[in-house]
């Protein structure tokens, strides 16, 4: 390929009637620039309102999932071998609460483990990490901001599921078809 390009460049001056140094000035040999405006949608978790909290009926949001920047490698893993992801949570079409606070949580698909990400700021954003391959993102309306809380006490306002978490149980399918899949958090 390089030889072919060199032959074309060396024969081009004779073909177009200009000198070789000028041809090289016309060719952009700088390395291509790779720029990404956004990560792929695969790494974004859509957050859906439960419509259980007043003022959240039109709300929507997203949790952007990225590889932890704290790792010197392409990926970071936890002690159990699960990937460690950074989460950036943001909400739209909703005002910050006047009373109480919205708090972001992550939990395993079966709700057996819960971790607090943090309270959303005035711009309805929060950042944190998660070290599970399959997880749910849950936003609750709490009476007060308690960083030591081990689980939520208020109503769930929005929720979403990681892509790997969508490989879910048979609820809503086959023999369990009478169960509503969306009621378990699988879908909008």
ABEGO torsion letter per residue (X at the ends): XAAAAAAAAAAAAAAAGBBAAAAAAABBABBBBBBBABBBAAABBBBBBAGABBGAAABBBBBBBBBBAABABABBBBAAGBBBBBBBBBBBGBBBBABEBBBBBBBBAAGABBBBAEBBBAAGBBBBBBABABBBBBBBBBABBBAABABBABBBABBBBBAAAABBBABGBEAAAABBAAAAGBEX
